[in-house]
Amino acid sequence: MTYPSFHPPVRTLMGPGPSDINPRVLAAMSRPIIGHLDPAFVGMMDQMKVLLQYAFQTENELTLPVSAPGSAGMETCFANLVEPGDEVVVCINGVFGMRMKENVIRCGGTPIVVEEEWGQPVDPQKLENTLAAHPDARLVAFVHAETSTGVCSDVKTLSQVAHARNCLVIVDTVTGLGGSEVRVDDWGVDAIYSGTQKCLSCTPGLSPVSFSPRAVERIRNRKHPVQSWFLDLNLIMGYWGSGNAKRAYHHTAPINALYALHECLVLLREEGLEEAWARHRHHHEALKAGLEAMGLSLLVDEPHRLPQLNAVKVPEGVDEAAVRTQLLERYGLEIGAGLGPLAGKIWRIGLMGFGCNQRNVLLCLHALEAVLTEMNAPIERGHAIRAAQRVYGETGHRDEV
Ligand SMILES: *Cc1c(COP(=O)(O)O)cnc(C)c1O
C-alpha cells in the first residue's frame, strides 16, 4: 500500500477563518528549521515581540504568541488571571462569550453573566448595573469582535466601566486584530488574546496575547499556582524572556509557524495598521453595496458591524447549506454558516487579511448571485457587481495586497 502526498484543492476562503495566506508567508514557513534557542531564532523572537506590540498598539512588555490556537490564548488569559473563588463578569453576545464563561468555571471562578441578544453589542449600562450589584467582582471579560454574529463591541467604554469598579479587563480580539481598530494601551485593556488565521492571515495554531503591567502584577501575586502548567505565564516568561535575560527551555516553540507569523507581521507593518483597517472597511463597503443591490440584508446594525465578518440574512425559503455546498463545489469558495440561534438564518462572509480584496468581493457577489438565481431565490438580479464597482470607482482604485 502506498499513500500519495496530500494536495489540497484550490479554494478561496471567505468564511470566519482560516483566511487565505499570502505566498510570502507560506514561503517563510518553508525555510530551514533552526533550534528554538539558537541566537538567530531568539533575535527573531525579539523582533516578533516589537511587531506584535505594534499590531496591538501597546508597550506591554508581556506580549507574545502562545504556541496554540486562539482558544489557547483565551485559556491563557483566564487560567492566569482567575483564581478559585473569584467573581468574574462575563458579557455574552455570541459563541465566544459562552466559551469565556466556561473558562471561568473551569478555573474555579464564579461567572456573573451579562446577556445580550445575538447580533447586538455588549451594553455598557448593563455591565455597569451588574458591577454595581456585584462589588466583589475582580475581572470583566468580553469579546471585541464576535465572529459568530459580526458584531463589534465598544472596548474602550466597557473597559472604563470595568476599571471604575476596580476590575481588570480580558478582551477577545481573535477576529479584530489586523482587521479593525485595536488600541490596547489607549483602551486600557489588561489582557487580550488573538489568533493568527483571521485578519493576520497566517496559518492557524498561534495566539498572540498581551498583558498590562497591572495584569502581570496580579499574575505574579497569585495565591494559587496557575492550574495549567503549559499556559502558566510565570513559566512562559522564562522562555520569551525580557531584555537580555537568558532564555530557558519551557516547550519547543513551533519554529516554522513562528517564521510565518513574523512574515505576516512584517507585511502588516509594510502596509501600515491604519491602512489595513481602512482596507477592510473599504472592501466591506463594496461587498455590502453588492449584497444590498441583490436584495440581501445584513444582520447587524450599521454602527456595530465588523467589516471583516459580514453576517448576511438567508432569504426566506432558501436552503443555506445547499448554497454553501454549491459555492464550494463550483467556485471553490468557502463562506461560513450561522451558529447557535443563528444556524440556518445567516451566512458569515469573511473579508479577512490577505483575502480582503476586490477580486474576492467580486467573486463572492458573482457566485452568490449565480447560485441563488439557479435556486429561484427571491433576489434582484444583475445589479450586485455594478453596485460594488460603484464603490470601488468612487474611492479610486486601491492596490491589491
Ligand atoms: C476563532 C475565534 C476563537 C478561537 O480561535 P481558534 O484559533 O479557533 O482556537 C476565539 N474567539 C473568537 C472571537 C474567534 O473568532
The ligand as an ORCA input file, in Angstrom:
! r2SCAN-3c Opt
* xyz 0 1
  C     -11.821     31.895     16.006
  C     -12.129     32.509     17.317
  C     -11.669     31.961     18.531
  C     -10.966     30.648     18.620
  O      -9.793     30.609     17.904
  P      -9.202     29.186     17.459
  O      -7.930     29.564     16.774
  O     -10.227     28.554     16.584
  O      -8.970     28.395     18.692
  C     -11.949     32.653     19.699
  N     -12.642     33.805     19.690
  C     -13.104     34.353     18.550
  C     -13.860     35.633     18.607
  C     -12.866     33.717     17.337
  O     -13.330     34.249     16.209
*
